[in-house]
Amino acid sequence: MENIKANVMIDAKGLACPMPIVKTKKAMNVLGAGLVLEVQATDKGSKADLQAWAKSSGHQYLGTIEEGDVLKHYLRKSSGDETIEKKHPHVIQNSELEGKLQSDKLVILDVRESAEYAFGHIPNAVSIPLGELEERMGELSQDTEVYVVCRTGNRSDLAAQKLAEKGFKAFNVVPGMSQWTGKLNVR
């Protein structure tokens, strides 16, 4: 594994979501088809974020190597025909969600990392980090609308797509916790 050769390396160390994805998108836009990009990051959530982004954008996620605190993510750019990024069609604004909070017919799913959730979350929100969503989907009911929130709306978009593929009625909440003005619980 030590002999992985990347054509381009970008430094996203010290940056939190959505910045590793933003830098990756910019780098992918100028990278040639079939070439490999190495993204160095320290945000533990970047692994799940980049895997999900690669899947939604048509690029190939090759894997991640951990070296101390640094995560080295490897992605291969697909041909131009494959790179149409999908966005989840069902979107709701923070203010709209705030008006629905009294209903017992909805679930708020917070897909940020557990540390982000601990420092402030919407009351009664269920915490399932994006990287754990596949194996923990069974904790959610398909009979209830799921409002997915993250810090900026990027991870939640990817999570809402995953949920919709499995038959859930999911909504992406934007712009997310970075601009949430409603009530907050702190763990």
C-alpha positions as CSV (number, residue, x, y, z in Angstrom):
1,M,0.0,0.0,0.0
2,E,2.9,2.4,0.5
3,N,3.6,2.5,-3.2
4,I,0.4,4.3,-4.2
5,K,1.2,6.9,-6.8
6,A,-1.1,9.9,-7.2
7,N,-0.9,12.3,-10.1
8,V,-1.9,15.2,-8.0
9,M,-2.0,15.8,-4.2
10,I,-4.1,18.4,-2.4
11,D,-3.7,19.5,1.2
12,A,-6.9,19.7,3.2
13,K,-5.3,19.1,6.6
14,G,-6.9,21.2,9.4
15,L,-10.1,21.8,7.3
16,A,-13.6,20.7,8.4
17,C,-16.5,19.8,6.2
18,P,-17.3,21.0,3.5
19,M,-13.8,22.3,2.7
20,P,-12.1,18.9,1.9
21,I,-14.9,18.2,-0.6
22,V,-14.8,21.7,-2.0
23,K,-11.0,21.4,-2.6
24,T,-11.4,17.9,-4.1
25,K,-14.1,19.1,-6.5
26,K,-11.8,22.0,-7.7
27,A,-8.9,19.6,-8.2
28,M,-11.0,17.0,-10.0
29,N,-12.3,19.7,-12.4
30,V,-8.7,20.2,-13.8
31,L,-7.5,16.6,-13.5
32,G,-7.5,14.4,-16.6
33,A,-9.7,11.4,-16.9
34,G,-8.2,8.2,-15.3
35,L,-5.7,10.2,-13.2
36,V,-5.5,9.7,-9.4
37,L,-5.9,12.4,-6.8
38,E,-4.6,12.2,-3.3
39,V,-6.4,14.3,-0.7
40,Q,-4.6,14.7,2.6
41,A,-7.0,15.5,5.5
42,T,-7.2,15.4,9.2
43,D,-11.1,15.6,9.5
44,K,-12.2,12.1,10.5
45,G,-15.5,12.7,8.7
46,S,-13.7,13.2,5.5
47,K,-13.5,9.5,4.7
48,A,-17.3,9.0,4.6
49,D,-17.7,12.4,3.0
50,L,-15.3,11.7,0.1
51,Q,-16.6,8.2,-0.4
52,A,-20.2,9.4,-0.7
53,W,-19.2,12.4,-2.9
54,A,-17.2,10.2,-5.2
55,K,-20.2,7.8,-5.6
56,S,-22.6,10.7,-6.3
57,S,-20.3,12.4,-8.8
58,G,-19.3,9.3,-10.7
59,H,-15.6,9.3,-9.7
60,Q,-14.0,6.2,-8.2
61,Y,-13.1,6.2,-4.5
62,L,-10.0,3.9,-4.3
63,G,-9.3,3.9,-0.5
64,T,-7.8,5.7,2.5
65,I,-4.5,5.2,4.3
66,E,-4.1,6.5,7.8
67,E,-0.7,7.9,8.7
68,G,-0.9,9.2,12.3
69,D,-3.5,12.0,12.3
70,V,-3.5,12.3,8.5
71,L,-5.9,10.5,6.3
72,K,-4.7,10.0,2.7
73,H,-7.7,9.5,0.4
74,Y,-7.2,8.3,-3.1
75,L,-9.8,9.0,-5.9
76,R,-9.6,8.3,-9.6
77,K,-11.3,10.7,-12.0
78,S,-13.8,9.2,-14.3
79,S,-14.3,10.1,-17.9
80,G,-16.3,13.2,-18.6
81,D,-19.4,11.1,-19.5
82,E,-19.6,9.8,-15.9
83,T,-19.2,13.0,-13.9
84,I,-22.7,14.4,-13.6
85,E,-23.1,15.1,-9.9
86,K,-26.5,14.1,-8.5
87,K,-28.3,16.3,-6.0
88,H,-31.1,15.1,-3.8
89,P,-34.4,16.6,-5.2
90,H,-36.2,17.0,-1.9
91,V,-34.8,20.0,0.0
92,I,-36.2,21.9,2.9
93,Q,-34.9,25.2,4.4
94,N,-33.9,25.4,8.1
95,S,-36.9,27.8,8.8
96,E,-39.3,25.3,7.3
97,L,-38.0,22.5,9.5
98,E,-38.2,24.7,12.6
99,G,-41.9,25.0,11.9
100,K,-42.3,21.3,11.8
101,L,-40.5,20.4,15.0
102,Q,-43.7,19.9,17.0
103,S,-44.8,17.1,14.8
104,D,-44.3,13.5,16.0
105,K,-44.5,12.3,12.4
106,L,-40.9,13.1,11.5
107,V,-37.4,12.1,12.4
108,I,-34.4,14.6,12.4
109,L,-31.3,12.7,11.4
110,D,-28.0,14.4,12.2
111,V,-25.2,12.9,10.1
112,R,-22.4,15.0,11.5
113,E,-19.6,13.3,13.5
114,S,-20.5,12.6,17.1
115,A,-18.2,15.4,18.4
116,E,-20.1,17.9,16.2
117,Y,-23.4,16.6,17.5
118,A,-22.3,16.8,21.1
119,F,-21.5,20.5,20.9
120,G,-25.0,21.4,19.7
121,H,-27.9,19.6,17.9
122,I,-31.6,20.0,17.2
123,P,-33.6,18.7,20.1
124,N,-34.6,15.0,19.6
125,A,-32.3,14.6,16.6
126,V,-31.0,11.1,16.1
127,S,-27.2,11.0,15.6
128,I,-25.9,8.6,12.9
129,P,-22.7,9.9,11.3
130,L,-22.6,9.6,7.5
131,G,-19.9,6.9,7.7
132,E,-22.2,4.7,9.8
133,L,-25.4,5.2,7.9
134,E,-25.3,2.1,5.7
135,E,-25.1,-0.3,8.7
136,R,-27.4,1.7,11.0
137,M,-30.3,2.4,8.6
138,G,-32.4,-0.2,10.4
139,E,-32.7,2.2,13.3
140,L,-34.9,4.4,11.2
141,S,-38.5,3.8,10.2
142,Q,-39.5,4.0,6.5
143,D,-43.0,5.1,7.7
144,T,-41.8,8.4,8.9
145,E,-40.4,11.4,7.0
146,V,-36.6,11.8,7.7
147,Y,-35.1,15.3,7.7
148,V,-31.4,15.0,7.3
149,V,-29.1,17.7,8.7
150,C,-25.3,18.3,8.7
151,R,-23.2,21.4,9.1
152,T,-23.7,22.9,5.6
153,G,-26.0,20.6,3.6
154,N,-23.4,18.6,1.7
155,R,-23.2,15.4,3.9
156,S,-26.9,15.6,4.4
157,D,-27.5,15.7,0.7
158,L,-25.4,12.5,0.3
159,A,-27.2,10.8,3.2
160,A,-30.7,11.8,1.8
161,Q,-29.7,10.2,-1.5
162,K,-28.7,7.0,0.3
163,L,-31.9,6.9,2.3
164,A,-34.1,7.5,-0.8
165,E,-32.3,4.7,-2.6
166,K,-33.5,2.4,0.2
167,G,-37.1,3.6,0.1
168,F,-37.1,6.3,2.8
169,K,-39.0,9.6,2.3
170,A,-35.9,11.8,3.0
171,F,-35.4,15.6,2.9
172,N,-32.1,17.4,2.9
173,V,-32.1,20.4,5.3
174,V,-30.2,23.4,4.1
175,P,-28.1,25.4,4.9
176,G,-27.8,23.1,8.0
177,M,-26.4,23.6,11.4
178,S,-23.9,26.3,10.4
179,Q,-26.9,28.7,10.2
180,W,-29.5,27.0,12.5
181,T,-31.2,29.7,14.6
182,G,-33.7,27.4,16.5
183,K,-33.4,25.7,19.8
184,L,-30.2,23.6,20.5
185,N,-29.4,20.8,22.9
186,V,-25.9,20.3,24.0
187,R,-24.9,16.8,25.2
